[in-house]
Amino acid sequence: LAVWVGGNVGLAWMQFRLSRQIVAAAAEMHIAVECGLRTPLYEAMVSGLSDYRKLYADIRGQVAGGVEHLQPLLNARYDLFYKLTVQKHRFRI
């Protein structure tokens, strides 16, 4: 019984010390994050915005380039629609 109580007290003491060490490390981590990561995070955010603008311009270029591939399909669709409309009016008479 004495060994069991002693082991539990020792375990509780180790848990208490470990939790205090974690809290102390976390308090110092806030300072490191505040000082050390502010500039890199700002630069990453700014570069992400500029990359987004570049991506947007690339997509607009791809859409504009795709119009020449879509135009023959659109012309064929309009032609088919016209022929079907004529047939519809022809059989209605």
N, C-alpha and C positions, 0 to 999 in steps of 0.2 A: 504494500500500500504506500509505503514511504517512497519507493522508487517511482511509482506511478504519479504521485503528487509532485515529487521533485521534477520528473520529466515534463509534466504539464506546466508547472511554474516556469521551467526553463524555456519551454516552447512559447509560452505567453510572453516572456521577456524578449526572446528573439523576434517575435512578431512585432512587438512594440518598438524595438530598436530599428527594425527594417522599415516599418511604416514611417518613422521619424526621418530616416535617411532618404526615403522616397520623397517625402514632403519637402525636405531641404533641397534635394536635387531639382525638384519641380520648380521651386522658387527661384533657383539660379537659372533654370532653363528659360524662364520668362525674360530675364535680362538678356540672355544670349539671343533669343529670338527677336526681341525688340531692337537690339543694336545690330546684330549680324545679318539678319535676313530682310530687313526693311528695304534696303537698296536692291538686292537681287530680286525680291518679289515685285517691286515696282518696275524694274526693267523687264521682267518676264511678262508682267501685265501689259506694258506698253508695246513690247514686241508682239504679243498675242493680238493686240488690236491692229497693229500694222499688218500682220500676217493675214488677219481677217479681211482687211481692205484689199489686199493683193488677191486673196482667194475669191472675193466677190468680183473683182475685175476679170479674173480668169474665167469664172463661170459665165459672166456676161459675154465674153469673147467666144466661149464655146456655144452658147445659145445663138449668137449672131452667126457663127459659122455653120450651125446646124440648119439655119433657114434655107440655105441653098440646097440641102439634101431633102428638106421637107417640101419645098415648092413643087417638085414634080408629083409628089403624092397628093398634095392639096389640089393641084390642077386635075388629076385623075378623079379625085373625089367629086369636085364640082362638075366635071363632065358626066360622071355616072349619075349624080343627083339630077342633072338636067335631063338626061335620057329617061330616067325613071319617072320624073315629073311629066314629061311628054307622054310616056306610055300610060300613065295614070289618067291623064286628060283624054287620051285617045279612047280608052276603054269605057270611059264614063259617058261618052256621047252615044 
